[in-house]
Amino acid sequence: MEVLTSSINLIHKKVNRNRNIDNTVQQLSKFLAIICFILFSGNVSGQELKSPDAKLVAKFALKTGGVPTYSLTYKGKAVIRPSKLGLALKTGTSLLDGFTITDTKTSTFNETWKPVWGEVKEIVNHYNELAVTLTQQATDRYIILRFRLYNDGLGFRYEFPEQKKLDYFVIKEERSQFALAGDHKAFWLPGDYDTQEYSTVTSNLSEVRAKMKDAVTPNASQTTFSPTGLQTPLMMKSKDGLYINIHEAALINYSCMSLNLDDKNMVLESWLTPDAIGDKGYMQAPCQSPWRTIIVSDKAGDILTSKLTYNLNEPTKFKDVSWIKPTKYVGVWWEMITGKSTWAYNDLTSVQLGVTDYSKTKPNGKHAANTAHVKEYIDFAAKNGLDAVLVEGWNEGWEDWFGKTKDYVFDFVTPYPDFDVQELHRYAASKGIKMIMHHETSSSVRNYERHIDTAYKFMKANGYDAVKSGYVGNMIPRGEHHYGQWLINHYQYAVEKAAEYKIMVNAHEAVRPTGLARTYPNLIGNEAARGTEYEAFGGNNADHTTILPFTRLIGGPMDYTPGIFETKVSAYNPENTSFVHSTLARQLALYVTMYSPLQMAADLPETYNKYMDAFQFIKDVAIDWDDTKVLEAEPGDYITYARKAKGKNDWFIGSTCDENGRMSKIDFSFLDKGKKYLATIYADGKGAHYETNPKAYAIRKIEVTSKTKISQYCAPGGGYAISVMAK
Amino acid sequence: MEVLTSSINLIHKKVNRNRNIDNTVQQLSKFLAIICFILFSGNVSGQELKSPDAKLVAKFALKTGGVPTYSLTYKGKAVIRPSKLGLALKTGTSLLDGFTITDTKTSTFNETWKPVWGEVKEIVNHYNELAVTLTQQATDRYIILRFRLYNDGLGFRYEFPEQKKLDYFVIKEERSQFALAGDHKAFWLPGDYDTQEYSTVTSNLSEVRAKMKDAVTPNASQTTFSPTGLQTPLMMKSKDGLYINIHEAALINYSCMSLNLDDKNMVLESWLTPDAIGDKGYMQAPCQSPWRTIIVSDKAGDILTSKLTYNLNEPTKFKDVSWIKPTKYVGVWWEMITGKSTWAYNDLTSVQLGVTDYSKTKPNGKHAANTAHVKEYIDFAAKNGLDAVLVEGWNEGWEDWFGKTKDYVFDFVTPYPDFDVQELHRYAASKGIKMIMHHETSSSVRNYERHIDTAYKFMKANGYDAVKSGYVGNMIPRGEHHYGQWLINHYQYAVEKAAEYKIMVNAHEAVRPTGLARTYPNLIGNEAARGTEYEAFGGNNADHTTILPFTRLIGGPMDYTPGIFETKVSAYNPENTSFVHSTLARQLALYVTMYSPLQMAADLPETYNKYMDAFQFIKDVAIDWDDTKVLEAEPGDYITYARKAKGKNDWFIGSTCDENGRMSKIDFSFLDKGKKYLATIYADGKGAHYETNPKAYAIRKIEVTSKTKISQYCAPGGGYAISVMAK
């Protein structure tokens, strides 16, 4: 704008000085004036924003008709071609067009903040910001589009300030587009309002439609919405090697965003989750949408180390965070997942809480959550320096909890006759072990909310400071979806209330995280993807864990619950022929490659006791970090991380690869110069293979320094784990 | 069955004795044998049940195909012609046919019980019962149909005992039919999932279809479902003078029943309220449906005095009921209903609880619920011997509570800046007055449940023992309806939780009552019909109160809030030209004719102060009774009650009539013989008329005895009230 004005002034000055200049110049200045008029009038209006290192450039422009658009380039290459923004409203004029720019503000922000737990000790939050005020003249309403451009990507959101003509409105659909620059390779999940537990499909975007049907495998609760619907985080790689990840940050009081692909034009568009009557958001100004995020780099590792999602969330207001503790745990769980034991106490098919007298029923003899057995887990945890024991199936109601759309399904406080809450609290405390509570809600969410204060109080009274919650099955209230605004609001309610009680939450089957743990650091985990349990339900793909950090982990940690040593499930339950698609060594690697402040050693103690040399890595591995490096990374193929333990000089390395196997190259230059370290390498043994020979592993120790470089073989579906202890 | 068997035996004996009898007899006996076979095989199987006085006869029979049916006669006249019973299920085989009778049990029950509050001191519960077990051979499932036949009517319900082949099931529709014997005159409301606030239509059933459109007047939340849909209680009168009332009793954990009329065949069928996805009930055996009730008499007054609905409910398990008290109250309410004052504190159109700082906003100067003004109500109550003061609009949130589908609309504990909770508690207590709490939920029911414990605790901490709750507007969770199982469950939750806190509940816009107050006597009132407030929203029909006791009051009392003396609303708010379609004298009568343990003197103290002679009746009238007599009754025309005050020798009489006016005949023979009483008669004055001259009233005193008979004129839309004090 300034350039043009100067040009016009210059021309006018020249014209004035040379009154003899002919009409051409006059016509030229008129032409320029017309250009200026067009620019000022808003038919084409542009704003540009650069990242601090100027590699990323975002542009905002109003297209004809006052339609807001933006675009993004990386080192001059198109990442997002000009794409429309706006919202369709349920009633009245939508917020899609008819805008003019009535204000723009630019600013810069640069801070360094410390997360309560994380992959690194400190996080730099440095962005350039552009806030564009758009006024819709015809309705006298205005919105603000805010863009924050980081070195690692872009975030933008809609803001609806308090104003006369816009107070209550209902969103019919958000229309944020992401026009891609090519038919990228994508790592995608079918878009679904109720589950993320699909195996990732790796294909070009143009193949999504053909592959969708097979991708939608059965689930306890699922609702697809489009033959080209996709979930976020969506990881992509362009043909010219650009890594692009689309997600959202700070999902609060809004509907969860999926993406719908126009596979003719390669344009993604936001697709929100509807409620029971088809509406997609109830808004009251002042309010805002979550941030829509696009992480970009030509290095795959940059996607993994990006902190953009957290940076877009608000800092925490928690004053005391001493009660929030990374936790390494075992649990009465895998033996039920495999079918060796049951959650249920007896074999009734229908029970009524408070009516059914469990003490008079016949126990089925397979109920794992009994006092004596839990004590064995406590003993194992104490003996091996772990922190806690999770117990599932401790409470009345498991006989008919699943698939009945049962309203009053659990009360969260009444144990089975063979589970002595107080005794186990006493016993665990005497051994320095914490108990982790389990709240399976069965998606009966009103029931959970009715009991939640009592349930949290019960936890504190009995020494439980952390809870794993679950939302298995179709949602009640019926017609609502797991990722609709109603449930986003519930998950938030549960986490905020937990914080009042100083309780940590690990929510399974809830919405995938969007960096909220910056604001609510007691949200220490989610599942929100296909986890280790599916290894017992038919298996995960061998490359599954080479993808998840690029997708699921973008918004927050996953309680992946690795550490299965006995990969053949039939060893526990002869009727279950599933097997874990992983070597034992790769299971160790996951403690490093699947970052989480909550890490489970998921297998049975009796199995670990047979492999204590390998288990040593699990005992040693840190779960909170000062620093993280990505040594190698290619989504779908391999990832190698090196992480520095918090407050120590020790490092831990983990590598995971796909079904092909590979040679991994480890460059130890991240170590302190001049220091010596003892590296214990837990690797795939000779002939190891995730299916035919998973348990072949080899442990060796070598001295390493910052100058060391080694190659390490990884079997198909394998990897390695290394503890690097300062000498 | 016995008669037939005897006949056959007789014939066989005869045949045997006369071996020479020809083929005709042999053929006859074969024919009879075939008849018996048909009877025994279940193609036609009959059970009969009589009321204790034998006037009512109910029959159960299985029709061809194993379809359950029942019928009812009164003194030999058909009340219900043979009508089908059963339920359609969402999946699998329905429970409609294919039954055989596998058991029948008959029994008799006779008790007298005392209600905690009521129209009478004691209630006789005397019925003959038939329980028919029906087995559906093809599915190996069975249900029990239980019939209870009283002298005043029939109740029947479905029971689903615990059994192997029936545990969880979802009701698609209940198919209980009521095949009527004629095109009865009916007093009906349009069937609706969300409101009962329509004016009753009086017409023949054949006219329902034509009159439906005009009957469905606008409401804040409404969902009609059929051009011939009807609500219950449904009051009817046959052409030959039989009064028939259909309703339900003990509606717990089930969907509310409406009726759909097949106006070709005059058959009503149950029509349940669906949830957000169209399902009509989630059931887990053992369970049962509510009772479907048919009250019958050839005397209108018997419908009014019937206690069948209460008798079919379970006795209360409450041990201490001393905290449950009939209450006479005034309230800061009518001045807002008329538009004279506001619920809201300021004129903002959008607020956010906890964010909006009310102390910094500009009060609108019309907020009635302020400390000084409430004290005036307290003073009035104390001076006039009333019990309590209700205050609406005391709490933050009223600025945008209506029509916004707002989720976090109220927190039920934060007062406006000008309402001093503690001071008003102190002041009221010092005057011996109770405060009544108000919880308008705005139908944001999850929000109410999230706050309900805190809200109830707040009540007890501040001296509130009773709450008026409200459910104005469309339901949240969206897609649910006021009368669906989800909300029935919620209302029950609120009442049961209130009992834990020793709180009485008066729920407005909730489901109409079904006698639950027997079991939960803290449910002291509901609105659940078009009440006095509608007099300020255009007016009620002049005959409205001659109908409500036959319809709305069948299942429980109504907080009708009568006592409007200044019937022209424009006197309070010149912009509101509505008027109360009632004379002043009839307003007094309503304290007797509209039974309720909760009675409001709804007008403003400043108005009452101008008519203290008339107000004397409101001061004197009892609100709890030892006995009740119906002196005169014809639905839609007039009702005259005489009631004996609890624990006293005083009686109160009230009479209400329609737009025609009439001469009422009062026979005082219900008084104790040989005693003298002073009767103060508050009657319509000369020329009184509900529209043109409502305030013309006359008060006179006469001595009466049990031998007295008088005639009393009632104006159009008028009536009279009499206090009869023992001398």
Interface residues (C-beta under 8 A of the other chain):
Chain A: E162 D167 Y168 V170 D275 A276 I277 D279 Y282 Q284 A285 T349 S350 Q352 D400 K404 T405 K406 D407 R446 E449 R450 D453 P477 R478 G479 E480 W486 N489 Y493
Chain B: E162 D167 Y168 V170 D275 A276 I277 D279 Y282 Q284 A285 T349 S350 Q352 D400 K404 T405 K406 D407 R446 E449 R450 D453 P477 R478 G479 E480 W486 N489 Y493
